[in-house]
Amino acid sequence: MEVKTLNPRDCSHPTAQPHVYPIYFLIVLPFKPLRAVPPGAFTDVNWSIYIPHPSGKTA
C-alpha cells in the first residue's frame, strides 16, 4: 500500500477548505455594507466647533 504525502499548501487538500470561510467572514463581510452607504454619511462635519483649541480663542 502506497502512502501519499499531502502538501499543506495544496488548496485541494481537505483541511485547507475550512480556512476559506473564516477569511470570508473576517475580510469580505465587513466591507459588504460599504457598498450601500447613505449619502448623509459623507457630509463634512466642522469638528473645530466641537473640539476646543488650546489657545482659548472662540471663532
Secondary structure, 3 states (H helix, E strand, C coil): CCCCCCCCCCCCCCCCHHHHHHHHHHHHHHHHHHHHCCHHHHCCCCCCCCCCCCCCCCC
